[in-house]
């Protein structure tokens, strides 16, 4: 990451939404943080540790990340396969649906490579391999599944005149969900609704780290605390963990088990689909001029090209699909699929809610979909009031 940590995160906002989404449902934060009396880094206050982390200038690394997601999800796979078989979905679209479900559950290991504008995430499963290749300079990314032999290329259109000038292409490091990209987002959103403390020095991937602890000061959120392991030498985040409100084990975990801050060989970023791959191309829409104006006026508010956000901080709710974005989901399902949806959701005023330990999703009776790391009552409030 560059020293302009916040600027890079804002500059790559479009990539962060579009590129992270197929992975971030199951990506978050980890914890093989081994506390040890032998680790005694120079003491830092909260302000000093925040400044140290924000000034991190790491923009090249390679390593292995272990991720564990224990969200308490119901059996969503059967619902996804029902949709696939009914509508004849196959190829890249079906692969993306399956990846969303698979990456949202269980334990995964991935190799991560980063060098300036180039990045790669190589997810290693028992019988298959999935890769994300990001080329920030070319404004494109590839999602590749070796099991289904599918490859989807996502591209950003040329920067329009109304888009704020950023000077550089999107930062590839901000387009992959790693402990450091999660820390970027957390630092950008710190405000008076968060209690920040310094925890216990520890080791991650053989390196000495500080511990940064964030706790919400609101009852609206399902999150109890977020912990980051900050490299004691360069300020990069090497691990993180998200624990639900009420305590217990982390629900999301991700951390480096090994890491090197040397630039990877350029060959690891190269990808050309072979003749046996099914290839799809998708262009990611950029916000309209009105959308950028909303962005400046309201921060996270978007237009039809992205989610509309109600509230802020820990209580924020995103409307990720409007009532006119494809019709009411309840009317599009056959009886079996509708029964499955009803089994994995709970009725509330105005719709049905799917709740995990950290995330709630509301499907309203009029076809809207709202989500957030909040309680179901907060989702219902946002749906009813628009705030």
TIMARKOL-428488 format. One record per residue (C-alpha): x, y, z; residue in one letter. Coordinates in steps of 0.02 Angstrom, whole numbers, plus 32768, in hexadecimal, padded with zeros to 4 digits. Layout:
BEGIN
+------+------+------+------+
|    u |    v |    w | resn |
+------+------+------+------+
|    X |    Y |    Z |    A |
...
+------+------+------+------+
This chain:
BEGIN
+------+------+------+------+
|    u |    v |    w | resn |
+------+------+------+------+
| 8000 | 8000 | 8000 |    X |
| 803D | 80B0 | 7FE1 |    X |
| 8052 | 8133 | 8068 |    X |
| 7FB5 | 8187 | 8026 |    X |
| 7F51 | 80F6 | 806F |    X |
| 7EAA | 8151 | 8074 |    X |
| 7EBD | 819C | 7FC7 |    X |
| 7EE2 | 80F2 | 7F7B |    X |
| 7E4A | 80A6 | 7FCE |    X |
| 7DD9 | 8131 | 7F8B |    X |
| 7E29 | 812A | 7EDF |    X |
| 7E07 | 8070 | 7ECF |    X |
| 7D56 | 8079 | 7F13 |    X |
| 7D0A | 8034 | 7E73 |    X |
| 7D82 | 7FA2 | 7E72 |    X |
| 7D64 | 7F83 | 7F2B |    X |
| 7CAA | 7F6B | 7F0B |    X |
| 7CB6 | 7F0B | 7E69 |    X |
| 7D52 | 7EA1 | 7E7E |    X |
| 7D45 | 7E76 | 7F35 |    X |
| 7C8E | 7E43 | 7F31 |    X |
| 7CA2 | 7D90 | 7EEE |    X |
| 7D26 | 7D71 | 7F76 |    X |
| 7CFB | 7DE4 | 8005 |    X |
| 7C5C | 7D8A | 8036 |    X |
| 7CCD | 7D08 | 8081 |    X |
| 7D67 | 7D72 | 809E |    X |
| 7D8B | 7DCF | 813A |    X |
| 7E00 | 7DBA | 81C5 |    X |
| 7E6E | 7D41 | 8222 |    X |
| 7ECF | 7D16 | 82B4 |    X |
| 7F60 | 7CA1 | 82C2 |    X |
| 7FA5 | 7D2D | 8331 |    X |
| 8017 | 7CD6 | 83AB |    X |
| 802A | 7D40 | 8446 |    X |
| 80D7 | 7D2C | 8491 |    X |
| 8133 | 7D77 | 8522 |    X |
| 81CD | 7D7E | 84B2 |    X |
| 8179 | 7E03 | 8446 |    X |
| 8194 | 7EB0 | 848E |    X |
| 8185 | 7F36 | 8409 |    X |
| 819F | 7FED | 8436 |    X |
| 8100 | 802D | 8488 |    X |
| 8089 | 8093 | 841C |    X |
| 7FEE | 80F3 | 844C |    X |
| 7F4E | 80DD | 83E8 |    X |
| 7F72 | 817C | 8386 |    X |
| 8025 | 8145 | 8364 |    X |
| 7FF1 | 8097 | 8329 |    X |
| 7F69 | 80DF | 82B8 |    X |
| 7FE6 | 8158 | 826C |    X |
| 8067 | 80CD | 8257 |    X |
| 7FEA | 805D | 81FD |    X |
| 7FA6 | 80EA | 8190 |    X |
| 8057 | 8117 | 8157 |    X |
| 8080 | 8065 | 811D |    X |
| 80D3 | 806B | 8071 |    X |
| 80D1 | 7FB0 | 8048 |    X |
| 809F | 7F99 | 7F92 |    X |
| 80F2 | 7EF1 | 7F6C |    X |
| 80E2 | 7E4A | 7FC4 |    X |
| 80BF | 7D92 | 7FB0 |    X |
| 8080 | 7D13 | 802B |    X |
| 7FFD | 7C96 | 805F |    X |
| 7F5A | 7CC7 | 80B3 |    X |
| 7EED | 7C52 | 8119 |    X |
| 7E35 | 7C83 | 8124 |    X |
| 7DAC | 7C3C | 8192 |    X |
| 7CF5 | 7C6F | 8184 |    X |
| 7C7D | 7C31 | 8209 |    X |
| 7BE3 | 7C9C | 81EA |    X |
| 7B5E | 7C22 | 8220 |    X |
| 7B15 | 7C22 | 8171 |    X |
| 7A84 | 7BAE | 8147 |    X |
| 7A92 | 7B39 | 80B2 |    X |
| 7A9B | 7BB8 | 8026 |    X |
| 7AEC | 7B43 | 7FA9 |    X |
| 7A4B | 7AE4 | 7F87 |    X |
| 79F2 | 7B88 | 7F60 |    X |
| 7A7C | 7BBE | 7EEA |    X |
| 7A7D | 7B18 | 7E8E |    X |
| 79C0 | 7B22 | 7E7E |    X |
| 79CF | 7BC9 | 7E27 |    X |
| 7A56 | 7B84 | 7DB5 |    X |
| 79F5 | 7AEC | 7D7D |    X |
| 794F | 7B47 | 7D68 |    X |
| 7991 | 7BD5 | 7CFF |    X |
| 7A12 | 7B70 | 7CA1 |    X |
| 7A9F | 7BDA | 7CE5 |    X |
| 7B4B | 7B9D | 7CB6 |    X |
| 7BF7 | 7BDD | 7C89 |    X |
| 7C42 | 7C74 | 7CDF |    X |
| 7B9F | 7CAD | 7D31 |    X |
| 7B82 | 7C05 | 7D86 |    X |
| 7C39 | 7BFE | 7DBB |    X |
| 7C29 | 7CA8 | 7E0D |    X |
| 7B8D | 7C71 | 7E6E |    X |
| 7BE5 | 7BD4 | 7EAA |    X |
| 7C80 | 7C37 | 7EDA |    X |
| 7C18 | 7CB0 | 7F41 |    X |
| 7BCE | 7C1F | 7FA3 |    X |
| 7C71 | 7BBE | 7FB6 |    X |
| 7CD9 | 7C54 | 7FEC |    X |
| 7C56 | 7C87 | 806B |    X |
| 7C6F | 7BE9 | 80D0 |    X |
| 7CF7 | 7B7C | 8118 |    X |
| 7DB2 | 7B8D | 8111 |    X |
| 7E1A | 7BC2 | 807C |    X |
| 7ED2 | 7BDB | 8056 |    X |
| 7F0E | 7C57 | 7FD3 |    X |
| 7FB1 | 7C98 | 7F90 |    X |
| 7FB9 | 7D55 | 7F7F |    X |
| 802D | 7DB6 | 7F0B |    X |
| 8037 | 7E73 | 7F01 |    X |
| 80A8 | 7EEB | 7EA4 |    X |
| 8068 | 7F9B | 7E8B |    X |
| 7FDE | 7F95 | 7E07 |    X |
| 7FE2 | 7ED8 | 7DF7 |    X |
| 7F94 | 7E5B | 7E6F |    X |
| 7F60 | 7DA6 | 7E74 |    X |
| 7EFB | 7D3D | 7EEE |    X |
| 7F0F | 7C82 | 7ED5 |    X |
| 7E8C | 7C20 | 7F38 |    X |
| 7EC3 | 7B6D | 7F53 |    X |
| 7E38 | 7AEF | 7F6E |    X |
| 7E4B | 7A32 | 7F7E |    X |
| 7E16 | 7A0A | 7ECC |    X |
| 7E1F | 7AB1 | 7E72 |    X |
| 7E6F | 7B5B | 7E69 |    X |
| 7E21 | 7C07 | 7E56 |    X |
| 7E82 | 7CA3 | 7E28 |    X |
| 7E63 | 7D5C | 7E26 |    X |
| 7EDD | 7DC0 | 7DBB |    X |
| 7ED6 | 7E7E | 7DCA |    X |
| 7F2C | 7EF5 | 7D52 |    X |
| 7F0C | 7FA4 | 7D95 |    X |
| 7F6B | 7FF8 | 7D08 |    X |
| 7EFC | 7FA3 | 7C86 |    X |
| 7E60 | 7FBD | 7CF2 |    X |
| 7E31 | 7F05 | 7CE7 |    X |
| 7E27 | 7E66 | 7D4F |    X |
| 7E11 | 7DAD | 7D29 |    X |
| 7DB0 | 7D2D | 7D90 |    X |
| 7DEB | 7C7E | 7D61 |    X |
| 7DA7 | 7BD5 | 7D9C |    X |
| 7E11 | 7B3F | 7D6C |    X |
| 7D8A | 7AC1 | 7D9A |    X |
| 7D01 | 7B09 | 7D2A |    X |
| 7D7E | 7B4D | 7CAC |    X |
| 7D2D | 7BF8 | 7CAF |    X |
| 7D80 | 7CA2 | 7CA5 |    X |
| 7D26 | 7D49 | 7CBD |    X |
| 7D7C | 7DEB | 7C90 |    X |
| 7D3E | 7E89 | 7CE6 |    X |
| 7D6F | 7F31 | 7C9F |    X |
| 7D55 | 7FE5 | 7CD3 |    X |
| 7D24 | 805C | 7C47 |    X |
| 7D93 | 80F0 | 7C1F |    X |
| 7D8E | 8175 | 7CA4 |    X |
| 7D04 | 81F4 | 7C76 |    X |
| 7D1B | 82AE | 7C87 |    X |
| 7CA8 | 82BA | 7D1F |    X |
| 7D0B | 8237 | 7D82 |    X |
| 7D7E | 8286 | 7E03 |    X |
| 7E31 | 828A | 7DC6 |    X |
| 7E9A | 8206 | 7E1E |    X |
| 7F3D | 8217 | 7DBF |    X |
| 7F61 | 815C | 7DC1 |    X |
| 7F08 | 80BC | 7D94 |    X |
| 7EB0 | 805A | 7E1E |    X |
| 7F23 | 8011 | 7EA3 |    X |
| 7F21 | 7F54 | 7E8F |    X |
| 7F43 | 7F3B | 7F47 |    X |
| 7E9D | 7F8C | 7F72 |    X |
| 7E41 | 7F15 | 7EFD |    X |
| 7E6D | 7E77 | 7F60 |    X |
| 7E28 | 7E50 | 800B |    X |
| 7EC0 | 7E3E | 807A |    X |
| 7EDD | 7E72 | 812F |    X |
| 7F2B | 7F13 | 80EF |    X |
| 7E99 | 7F41 | 807D |    X |
| 7E22 | 7F22 | 810E |    X |
| 7E8D | 7F93 | 817B |    X |
| 7E86 | 801A | 80F4 |    X |
| 7DC9 | 8016 | 80FB |    X |
| 7DC5 | 8016 | 81B9 |    X |
| 7E3A | 80AB | 81C8 |    X |
| 7DD6 | 810D | 8149 |    X |
| 7D36 | 80F4 | 81AF |    X |
| 7D75 | 8115 | 825F |    X |
| 7D09 | 8191 | 82BE |    X |
| 7CC1 | 81B0 | 836C |    X |
| 7C54 | 8114 | 835E |    X |
| 7CEF | 80A6 | 8370 |    X |
| 7D55 | 8080 | 840B |    X |
| 7E0B | 8063 | 83DA |    X |
| 7E8D | 8010 | 844A |    X |
| 7F39 | 7FC0 | 843B |    X |
| 7F40 | 7F08 | 8468 |    X |
| 7FCC | 7E8C | 8488 |    X |
| 806B | 7E7B | 841F |    X |
| 8070 | 7DD6 | 83C2 |    X |
| 80B7 | 7D79 | 832B |    X |
| 8067 | 7D57 | 8282 |    X |
| 80C2 | 7CF9 | 81F8 |    X |
| 8160 | 7D04 | 8260 |    X |
| 815A | 7DC2 | 826B |    X |
| 813F | 7E2D | 8306 |    X |
| 809B | 7E8C | 8302 |    X |
| 8037 | 7F0C | 8363 |    X |
| 7F7E | 7EEA | 8385 |    X |
| 7EFB | 7F6E | 835A |    X |
| 7E4C | 7F52 | 83A0 |    X |
| 7DAE | 7FA9 | 8361 |    X |
| 7D09 | 7F9C | 83C1 |    X |
| 7C64 | 7FEA | 8388 |    X |
| 7C08 | 8060 | 83FD |    X |
| 7B5C | 8035 | 83B8 |    X |
| 7AE1 | 7FA8 | 83D4 |    X |
| 7AA7 | 7FAB | 831D |    X |
| 7B3A | 7F45 | 82DE |    X |
| 7B57 | 7E89 | 82E9 |    X |
| 7C13 | 7EA5 | 82F8 |    X |
| 7C5F | 7E97 | 83A5 |    X |
| 7D13 | 7EC4 | 837B |    X |
| 7D94 | 7EC4 | 82F1 |    X |
| 7E4A | 7E9F | 8315 |    X |
| 7EDC | 7EC4 | 82A0 |    X |
| 7F90 | 7E88 | 82AB |    X |
| 8002 | 7F17 | 8273 |    X |
| 80B2 | 7EEB | 823B |    X |
| 812A | 7F3A | 82B6 |    X |
| 81A8 | 7F67 | 822F |    X |
| 8143 | 7FAB | 819C |    X |
| 8091 | 7FC8 | 81DD |    X |
| 803C | 7F4F | 8166 |    X |
| 7FAA | 7EE9 | 81A8 |    X |
| 7FD4 | 7E2F | 81AF |    X |
| 7F37 | 7DEB | 8201 |    X |
| 7E8B | 7E1E | 823C |    X |
| 7DF5 | 7DD1 | 8293 |    X |
| 7D3E | 7E00 | 829F |    X |
| 7CDF | 7DC3 | 8338 |    X |
| 7C21 | 7DCE | 8346 |    X |
| 7BCB | 7E33 | 83CC |    X |
| 7BBF | 7DC9 | 8467 |    X |
| 7C6E | 7D80 | 8455 |    X |
| 7CA5 | 7CD1 | 8429 |    X |
| 7D1A | 7C9D | 839D |    X |
| 7D37 | 7D0E | 8306 |    X |
| 7CB7 | 7CF7 | 827C |    X |
| 7D2E | 7D38 | 81F4 |    X |
| 7DE8 | 7D17 | 81FA |    X |
| 7E75 | 7D36 | 8180 |    X |
| 7F31 | 7D42 | 819B |    X |
| 7FD8 | 7D23 | 814A |    X |
| 802B | 7C7E | 8179 |    X |
| 80C3 | 7CB4 | 8116 |    X |
| 80F0 | 7D5B | 80C7 |    X |
| 817E | 7DAE | 8068 |    X |
| 8189 | 7E66 | 803D |    X |
| 81F4 | 7E4A | 7FA3 |    X |
| 81A4 | 7E6C | 7EF9 |    X |
| 8161 | 7DCB | 7EA9 |    X |
| 819C | 7D91 | 7DFE |    X |
| 8137 | 7DE5 | 7D74 |    X |
| 8105 | 7D3C | 7D2D |    X |
| 808B | 7D19 | 7DBC |    X |
| 801A | 7DA8 | 7D7F |    X |
| 800A | 7D6A | 7CCB |    X |
| 7F6C | 7D12 | 7C90 |    X |
| 7F2F | 7CE2 | 7BE3 |    X |
| 7E96 | 7C70 | 7BD8 |    X |
| 7EB6 | 7BCD | 7B7A |    X |
| 7E48 | 7B8C | 7AEF |    X |
| 7DEB | 7B19 | 7B67 |    X |
| 7DAD | 7BAB | 7BD2 |    X |
| 7D01 | 7BFA | 7BC2 |    X |
| 7D1F | 7CB5 | 7BC7 |    X |
| 7CA8 | 7D42 | 7BF4 |    X |
| 7CC7 | 7DFD | 7BEE |    X |
| 7C6F | 7E7A | 7C5F |    X |
| 7C83 | 7F36 | 7C69 |    X |
| 7C6C | 7F82 | 7D15 |    X |
| 7BFF | 801E | 7D13 |    X |
| 7C44 | 80BD | 7D5E |    X |
| 7BD4 | 8136 | 7DBD |    X |
| 7B7F | 81BE | 7D59 |    X |
| 7BA7 | 8276 | 7D71 |    X |
| 7B13 | 827E | 7DE8 |    X |
| 7B58 | 81E8 | 7E45 |    X |
| 7C00 | 823B | 7E5D |    X |
| 7BA8 | 82D7 | 7E9D |    X |
| 7B4A | 826B | 7F1A |    X |
| 7BEE | 8219 | 7F4A |    X |
| 7C3B | 82C1 | 7F75 |    X |
| 7B9F | 82FE | 7FCF |    X |
| 7B76 | 8261 | 8031 |    X |
| 7C13 | 81F8 | 8037 |    X |
| 7BD7 | 8146 | 8018 |    X |
| 7B36 | 8170 | 7FBB |    X |
| 7B35 | 812B | 7F0B |    X |
| 7AC7 | 8125 | 7E72 |    X |
| 7A82 | 8097 | 7E0A |    X |
| 7B34 | 805D | 7DE4 |    X |
| 7B50 | 802F | 7E99 |    X |
| 7AFA | 8014 | 7F40 |    X |
| 7AA2 | 809F | 7F9D |    X |
| 7ADC | 80AA | 8051 |    X |
| 7A6A | 80DD | 80E0 |    X |
| 7AB8 | 8117 | 8183 |    X |
| 7B71 | 8115 | 81A6 |    X |
| 7BF8 | 80BE | 8209 |    X |
| 7BCD | 8019 | 825C |    X |
| 7B12 | 8037 | 823C |    X |
| 7B22 | 804C | 8180 |    X |
| 7AAC | 7FE9 | 8111 |    X |
| 7AC4 | 7FD0 | 8056 |    X |
| 7A31 | 7FBC | 7FDF |    X |
| 7A86 | 7F4D | 7F61 |    X |
| 79EF | 7F2F | 7EF1 |    X |
| 795C | 7FA3 | 7ED6 |    X |
| 78A8 | 7F6E | 7EB7 |    X |
| 78BA | 7F97 | 7DFE |    X |
| 795F | 7F3A | 7DE7 |    X |
| 7915 | 7E97 | 7DAB |    X |
| 7870 | 7E7B | 7DFF |    X |
| 783B | 7E2D | 7EA2 |    X |
| 78A4 | 7D94 | 7ECB |    X |
| 780F | 7D3E | 7F1D |    X |
| 77AE | 7D3E | 7E78 |    X |
| 7843 | 7CFA | 7E15 |    X |
| 7859 | 7C59 | 7E78 |    X |
| 7802 | 7BB4 | 7E59 |    X |
| 77AB | 7B62 | 7EF0 |    X |
| 7843 | 7AFB | 7F22 |    X |
| 78B8 | 7B90 | 7F1C |    X |
| 783C | 7BFD | 7F78 |    X |
| 782F | 7B78 | 8000 |    X |
| 78EC | 7B73 | 800F |    X |
| 78F5 | 7C30 | 801E |    X |
| 7871 | 7C2E | 80A4 |    X |
| 78D0 | 7BA9 | 8105 |    X |
| 7972 | 7C0E | 810B |    X |
| 791F | 7CB6 | 8133 |    X |
| 78B2 | 7CFD | 81BE |    X |
| 7815 | 7D67 | 81A2 |    X |
| 781F | 7E1D | 81DD |    X |
| 77B6 | 7EB8 | 81BD |    X |
| 77BA | 7ED7 | 8102 |    X |
| 781E | 7E3F | 80CB |    X |
| 7890 | 7DB0 | 80FE |    X |
| 793E | 7DB3 | 814D |    X |
| 79D4 | 7D41 | 813B |    X |
| 7A45 | 7D5A | 81D2 |    X |
| 7AF4 | 7D1B | 81F2 |    X |
| 7B63 | 7D3F | 8287 |    X |
| 7BA6 | 7DDD | 8235 |    X |
| 7B36 | 7E0B | 81A1 |    X |
| 7A7B | 7E1C | 8187 |    X |
| 7A22 | 7E22 | 80DF |    X |
| 796E | 7E60 | 80C9 |    X |
| 7904 | 7E35 | 8032 |    X |
| 7870 | 7EAA | 8036 |    X |
| 77C2 | 7E80 | 7FFA |    X |
| 77D6 | 7F00 | 7F6D |    X |
| 7876 | 7EAE | 7F2C |    X |
| 7901 | 7F15 | 7F7B |    X |
| 799C | 7EC4 | 7FC8 |    X |
| 79F4 | 7F1A | 805A |    X |
| 7A8C | 7EDB | 80B8 |    X |
| 7B01 | 7F0E | 8142 |    X |
| 7B62 | 7ED6 | 81DC |    X |
| 7AC9 | 7F09 | 823F |    X |
| 7A33 | 7EC2 | 829A |    X |
| 7996 | 7E94 | 8237 |    X |
| 7939 | 7F22 | 828E |    X |
| 79B8 | 7F9E | 8248 |    X |
| 799B | 7F59 | 8198 |    X |
| 78DE | 7F6B | 81AB |    X |
| 78F5 | 801D | 81E9 |    X |
| 7963 | 8049 | 8153 |    X |
| 78E7 | 7FFB | 80DA |    X |
| 7856 | 805A | 8126 |    X |
| 78A8 | 8105 | 8142 |    X |
| 7934 | 810E | 80C1 |    X |
| 79B1 | 8141 | 8145 |    X |
+------+------+------+------+
